[in-house]
Amino acid sequence: MANPAWLMLIAIAFNLTGAVGALVASFHAKAATATIRTQLITVAARITRSARRATLRLPSARPWATASQQLFIAATGPHTTA
């Protein structure tokens, strides 16, 4: 029974990676899964904590920074100030 469960998880991960590529740009919509993973998902970052708030610090000179920002906005909606 474990093999069908792993197969289902792999299919879900593959489909989610494709959806991420389609959300970002037309280049990533046609890209391979490994390309999307290395350019958008695998990003070196630091988590900093200050005043009980966690902040994700991303490198400023990333080649795919705009694609990552488009993905974040597509997933969470535009940023609003309260």
ABEGO torsion letter per residue (X at the ends): XAAAAAAAAAAAAAAAAAAAAAAABAAAAABBAAAAAAAAABBBBBBBBBGGBBBBBBBABBAAAAAAAAAAAAAAEBBBBX
